[in-house]
Amino acid sequence: MEIEKIIFFRNFLFKTFIVGVAFGFFYFITTILFWNSWLMTWIEAMFKINDAELGHLMLSFFSTLRIILAFLFLAPCIALHWMIKRKNRTTRA
């Protein structure tokens, strides 16, 4: 694989990771802000779930988001970064 393609994929994965973290942070802040408001009572009435079940759903969502961001985006980004550094080190020597 050419070095330019590796750099492109690394930058793409890293930027996707950053956007995912930003969306996760936004979802976390909105969840905390609206937890004890009319919106949560509306969600509980509409989907017929109680507060404990909603808490489990939120925990599951953020856990899944963390796993996806870490293993599908950040780990390949780090591996590609490592490949770029190794390739640059061998071409200089």
Buried (B, 14 or more C-beta within 10 A) or exposed (E): EEEEEBBEBBEEBBEBBEEBBEEBEEBBEEBEEEEEEEEBEEBBEEEEBEEEEBEEEBEEBBEEBEEBBEEBBBEBBBEBBEBBEEBEEEEEE
